């Protein structure tokens, strides 16, 4: 017997009716995760096509109906297995998905920050690591308001290899120590 013939013969009595979890269908079939657990609905229904007992749960073949029209079949072979859906058509899939989207819990997305367009924007910024320096930075670097002229570099040997550190030419020995301290993390 073909599946389409079986669909016409499904016993839609209460004895063969299955519970429909809109929440589980939303998650497993449509990757929609913000659906209410406690949905009361009657448009999407489900009936056993064939079932058996697995440990403490009924599993087997089900047919799903939307407004009394068949839209899909499922199989669950074991109680710990997921219910595997197969839709009767692309249109069936879309209709059920649209229906499930009506149960979407609207949530305010609080993960964004709105910038103040009137805020003063400083042209200066801090570079925290010497590896963040590029050639175009060298003529714009200042320390305590004094321009630092980059013209020399030297290498520091480390166990993991060689690291090049740029040193600024500054008026006082204290300022040179500050720059080296900032740039090397010393």
C-alpha positions as CSV (number, residue, x, y, z in Angstrom):
1,X,0.0,0.0,0.0
2,X,1.3,3.5,-0.8
3,X,1.7,6.2,1.7
4,X,-0.9,8.4,0.1
5,X,-3.4,5.6,0.4
6,X,-2.5,5.2,4.1
7,X,-3.1,8.9,4.7
8,X,-6.6,8.7,3.4
9,X,-7.3,5.8,5.9
10,X,-5.8,7.3,9.0
11,X,-8.1,6.8,12.0
12,X,-8.6,10.3,13.4
13,X,-10.3,9.2,16.6
14,X,-9.0,10.3,20.0
15,X,-7.5,6.8,20.5
16,X,-4.9,7.5,17.7
17,X,-4.4,11.2,18.3
18,X,-0.8,12.3,19.3
19,X,0.1,15.3,21.2
20,X,1.7,18.1,19.1
21,X,4.5,20.0,20.6
22,X,4.7,23.3,18.6
23,X,7.8,24.1,20.7
24,X,9.7,20.9,19.6
25,X,8.7,21.3,16.0
26,X,9.8,24.9,16.0
27,X,13.2,24.0,17.4
28,X,13.9,20.8,15.5
29,X,12.5,21.6,12.1
30,X,12.7,25.4,11.8
31,X,15.5,26.4,14.2
32,X,13.1,28.8,16.0
33,X,13.9,28.9,19.7
34,X,11.7,31.6,21.2
35,X,8.4,29.9,21.2
36,X,6.2,29.6,24.2
37,X,6.1,26.1,25.9
38,X,2.4,26.3,26.8
39,X,0.7,26.8,23.4
40,X,-2.9,25.9,23.1
41,X,-3.7,25.3,19.5
42,X,-5.9,23.0,17.4
43,X,-4.9,23.7,13.7
44,X,-1.9,21.4,13.7
45,X,-2.8,17.8,14.7
46,X,-1.1,14.5,14.6
47,X,-2.3,10.8,14.5
48,X,-0.4,7.5,14.7
49,X,0.0,5.7,11.4
50,X,1.8,2.8,13.2
51,X,3.4,2.6,16.6
52,X,5.1,0.4,19.1
53,X,6.3,0.6,22.7
54,X,10.0,1.5,23.4
55,X,10.9,1.1,27.1
56,X,8.4,3.6,28.5
57,X,7.2,5.6,25.4
58,X,5.3,5.0,22.3
59,X,7.3,5.6,19.1
60,X,6.6,5.0,15.4
61,X,5.1,6.6,12.4
62,X,2.9,9.7,12.6
63,X,1.1,11.8,10.1
64,X,0.6,15.6,10.7
65,X,-2.4,17.6,9.5
66,X,-2.8,21.3,9.2
67,X,-6.4,22.4,9.1
68,X,-7.3,18.7,8.4
69,X,-5.0,18.5,5.4
70,X,-2.0,16.2,5.5
71,X,1.3,18.1,5.6
72,X,4.0,15.7,6.7
73,X,5.0,12.3,8.1
74,X,7.4,11.5,10.9
75,X,9.2,8.5,12.3
76,X,10.8,8.0,15.7
77,X,12.4,4.6,16.0
78,X,13.4,4.8,19.7
79,X,12.4,6.8,22.7
80,X,15.7,8.7,22.8
81,X,15.7,9.3,19.0
82,X,14.5,12.6,17.5
83,X,11.3,12.6,15.5
84,X,12.4,12.7,11.8
85,X,10.1,14.9,9.6
86,X,9.4,14.5,5.9
87,X,7.1,17.1,4.4
88,X,4.6,16.4,1.7
89,X,5.6,19.5,-0.2
90,X,7.5,22.7,0.0
91,X,4.2,24.5,0.4
92,X,3.3,22.3,3.4
93,X,6.6,23.1,5.0
94,X,6.1,26.9,4.5
95,X,2.5,26.9,5.7
96,X,3.4,25.1,9.0
97,X,6.5,27.3,9.5
98,X,4.3,30.5,9.0
99,X,1.8,29.1,11.5
100,X,4.5,28.4,14.1
101,X,5.9,31.9,13.6
102,X,2.6,33.3,14.9
103,X,3.6,31.9,18.3
104,X,6.9,33.7,18.4
105,X,7.6,35.4,21.7
106,X,8.7,38.9,20.8
107,X,11.7,39.9,22.8
108,X,13.4,43.3,23.0
109,X,17.0,42.9,21.7
110,X,19.1,44.6,24.4
111,X,22.5,43.6,23.0
112,X,23.1,46.8,21.0
113,X,24.5,50.2,22.0
114,X,23.3,53.4,20.4
115,X,26.1,55.9,19.8
116,X,25.8,59.6,20.7
117,X,26.3,61.3,17.4
118,X,26.8,64.6,19.2
119,X,29.7,63.2,21.3
120,X,33.1,64.9,20.9
121,X,35.4,62.6,19.1
122,X,39.0,62.8,19.9
123,X,41.5,62.3,17.1
124,X,43.9,60.6,19.4
125,X,43.8,57.0,20.4
126,X,45.9,54.6,22.4
127,X,47.9,51.7,20.9
128,X,48.4,49.1,23.6
129,X,51.0,46.8,22.0
130,X,54.0,47.6,19.9
131,X,52.8,45.2,17.3
132,X,49.9,47.5,16.6
133,X,52.1,50.2,15.2
134,X,52.2,50.8,11.5
135,X,54.4,53.1,9.5
136,X,51.7,55.8,9.3
137,X,51.5,55.9,13.1
138,X,55.1,56.9,13.5
139,X,54.7,60.5,12.6
140,X,51.7,61.0,14.8
141,X,52.7,59.4,18.1
142,X,52.8,61.7,21.2
143,X,53.6,61.2,24.9
144,X,52.3,63.7,27.4
145,X,51.6,66.1,24.5
146,X,55.2,65.8,23.1
147,X,55.7,64.4,19.6
148,X,57.8,61.2,19.5
149,X,60.0,60.8,16.5
150,X,60.6,57.2,15.5
151,X,63.8,56.6,13.8
152,X,65.6,53.8,15.5
153,X,64.6,50.2,16.4
154,X,66.3,47.4,18.2
155,X,65.5,43.7,18.9
156,X,64.8,42.0,22.1
157,X,65.7,38.3,22.2
158,X,63.1,36.0,23.8
159,X,63.0,32.2,24.3
160,X,60.2,32.0,21.6
161,X,62.2,34.0,19.1
162,X,63.0,37.6,18.3
163,X,60.7,40.5,18.8
164,X,61.4,43.9,17.3
165,X,60.5,46.9,19.5
166,X,60.5,50.5,18.2
167,X,62.1,53.1,20.5
168,X,61.2,56.7,20.2
169,X,63.7,59.5,20.3
170,X,62.6,61.8,23.1
171,X,64.2,64.7,25.0
172,X,64.6,63.1,28.4
173,X,65.8,59.7,29.7
174,X,62.6,59.3,31.8
175,X,60.4,59.7,28.7
176,X,62.4,57.0,26.9
177,X,61.8,54.6,29.8
178,X,58.1,55.4,29.8
179,X,57.8,54.7,26.0
180,X,59.8,51.4,26.3
181,X,57.7,50.4,29.3
182,X,54.5,51.1,27.4
183,X,55.6,49.4,24.2
184,X,57.2,46.2,25.6
185,X,54.8,45.7,28.5
186,X,57.7,45.9,31.0
